[in-house]
């Protein structure tokens, strides 16, 4: 059976909420019974941990699903972990 893992891939600063935002990926790793697969994992979804808060506040952000062309987390990294 495949393994599903949620993993934080990046931590960035969100100017909208003035706090750290984590980008999370849901990855599907194949079981050991299929050795011929070339991909290490399949990306199932990607989201920001603060997406719901931005959505409720009405901030235009790709991760809040209110503006697919505005991605404030890819513009600059700001303060790190």
C-alpha positions in Angstrom: 0.0 0.0 0.0 1.2 3.5 -0.8 2.3 5.9 2.0 0.9 9.4 2.2 3.1 12.0 3.9 2.4 15.6 4.7 5.7 17.5 4.8 6.7 21.1 5.4 8.9 22.0 2.4 9.5 25.7 3.1 9.0 28.3 5.9 8.6 31.9 4.7 7.4 35.2 6.1 3.8 36.3 5.3 3.5 40.1 5.1 -0.3 39.8 5.2 -0.5 38.1 8.6 2.9 39.2 9.9 4.0 35.7 10.9 5.8 32.6 9.5 4.0 30.7 6.9 4.7 27.0 6.1 4.3 25.6 2.7 3.1 22.0 3.0 3.1 19.2 0.4 1.1 16.0 0.5 3.2 13.3 -1.1 2.4 9.8 -2.1 5.3 7.3 -1.9 4.8 4.0 -3.7 4.9 0.8 -1.8 7.9 -1.5 -2.0 6.1 -3.9 -4.3 6.6 -1.7 -7.4 10.3 -1.3 -7.8 10.2 -0.1 -11.5 8.8 3.3 -10.7 11.2 6.2 -11.6 9.5 8.9 -9.5 10.4 9.0 -5.8 7.0 10.3 -4.9 3.9 11.8 -6.5 2.8 15.3 -5.4 -0.8 15.1 -4.4 -1.4 18.7 -3.2 0.4 21.8 -1.9 -0.9 24.5 0.4 0.0 27.1 3.0 -0.7 26.6 6.6 -2.1 30.1 6.8 -4.3 29.8 3.8 -7.5 29.5 5.7 -6.7 32.6 7.8 -5.9 34.7 4.7 -9.0 33.4 3.0 -11.2 34.5 5.9 -9.5 37.9 6.1 -10.0 38.4 2.3 -6.3 38.8 1.4 -5.6 38.2 -2.3 -3.3 35.2 -2.3 -2.8 32.1 -4.4 -2.6 30.0 -1.3 -5.9 31.4 0.0 -7.6 30.6 -3.4 -8.7 34.3 -3.8 -6.2 35.4 -6.5 -4.3 32.7 -8.4 -1.9 35.3 -9.9 -0.7 36.8 -6.6 1.8 34.6 -4.7 3.4 36.7 -2.0 5.4 33.7 -0.6 7.4 33.4 -3.8 8.3 37.1 -4.0 10.8 37.1 -1.2 11.8 34.9 1.7 12.0 37.5 4.4 13.0 36.4 7.9 13.9 32.7 8.0 13.2 30.1 10.6 
